[in-house]
Amino acid sequence: MEKMNLRKKQGITLIALVVTIVVLLILAAISISILTGDNGLLNQAKKSKEDTEIAEEKETVELSAVQAAGEDTYGSIVEENLREQLDNNIGEGKYNLEVGKNKFKITYIDSNRSYYVDKDGNVEQAEIDLETGDISYLRWFVCNDEKVCLYVTTDSKIYLFNENNKICINDRFGELSEETNLRYYGGYTSGDSIGFSFISNKRVWNLGINGRLDAFNLENYTLQKEFDIETFAQGNYKDKNIRTMMEVLLLDDGNFYVTNEDSLEVFPLPSELQNMKFKNLSALYVNNSGIFTVIDENGKIYNFSDGNNLGENLSESLYNGYFENQNIKMTTAIQVNYDRYDYERYNVFITEEGKAYFANIETDEITCLNETIGELKDKHIQNIYTISNDFEENYIAIIMDDGTAYYTEDFVEFHAFDGTSMPELTIKYR
């Protein structure tokens, strides 16, 4: 009997121990959740600390703006006075100051947080939604006195929208519904006449907002091998004193071809460039003359114009020396407007590594956009171009390889494009 009682007591003790352990585990889980959960004490303490730091930083910037305005006869905030007050209140070398079209941008070096100050001294934290993505092209234009946005997604969908409607072009044209590598290349606007060009693997699609869609089809031409279209340039050029409208195609074999009615022939490059392979082509037509820029497979840049004979005036780009250790994949030109009479023009060079370099056309000074703008430091840039030619506001688009798209007027204040909205735009009437 004594043994039986002992066993019963041991059994009760074991059960109690298990229950105690389970209770302790539950309590531990609750405690950990309270400490480390999304709304846990640790996160709340961290957020509270961050909110306090932001409030202190913002207050310091506001104080500096008020003091800077007080130093000006007209109560305006000018760069020299603002920088002096920031040096006094934050400390020289502890912040970066950027001057934009309508705002100043102050970035604390230690926290990497930024704040905008407008001309009236209002201060707001500079925040960009870095998660918005899936955009490969963006442009705003005017059609029938209406503001319209066109954008292309990374899955080859083309969208148009205005204040009242939004449509997917692929749904309107069955020919586009099967395209899987659709890329925007160029467009034009002239009054109510608007057109856009897109490249897929074998076709150049020309889309008119009047509802017409036609295509140049590479498969209609006889080639020795199967090639895809890499890029193209459209327009007139002279060959042996004859001016002809053609499409100049860069195929993925690295060679250029020209279209002339139903023929496809090797593009007659200058003799110095023949037998070379290329990866980018751009063309600018000024006073009925063609100016071409080509980039070879090693990232070297060449310029030539058609003149009386195609290939006349061949020259290496002045920037090749600067980019000796870089691999340039494309080049373009943009203009940044500060006001009607204050603007700067740049040649933009983008490397295979996704870095964008701005070369001031007037001064030849070159800066790397990724290194001078904090939001873009770790970003891989795919393209940069002007997107609002029809408007008084001169916006620039920056498209990333991950599908995020930003627009800016002055490379100080940035906005993420989410596929649903347009900024305030003033139609430019000529």
Buried (B, 14 or more C-beta within 10 A) or exposed (E): EEEEEEEEEEEEEEEEEEEEEEEEEEEEEEEEEEEEEEEBEEEEEEEEEEEEBBEEBBEBBBBBBEBBBEBEEEEEBBEEBBBBBBBEBBEEEEBBBBBBBEBBBBBBEEEEBBBBBBEEBEBEEBEBEEEBBBBBBBBBBBBEEEBBBBBBBBEBBBBBBBEEEEEBBBEBBEEBEEBEEBBBBBBEBEEEEBBBBBBBBBBBBBBEBEEEBEBBEBEEBEEEEEBEBBBBBBBBBBBEEEEEEBBBBBBEBBBBBBBEEEEBEEBBBBEEBEEBEBBBBBBBBEEEBBBBBBBBEEBBBBBBBBEEEBBEEBEEBEBBEBBEEBBBBBBBBBEBBBEEEEEBEBBBBBBEEBBBBBBBEEEEEBBBBBEEBBBBEEBBBBBBBBBBBBBEBBBBBBBBEBBBBBBBBBBBBBBBBEBEEBBEBEEEEE
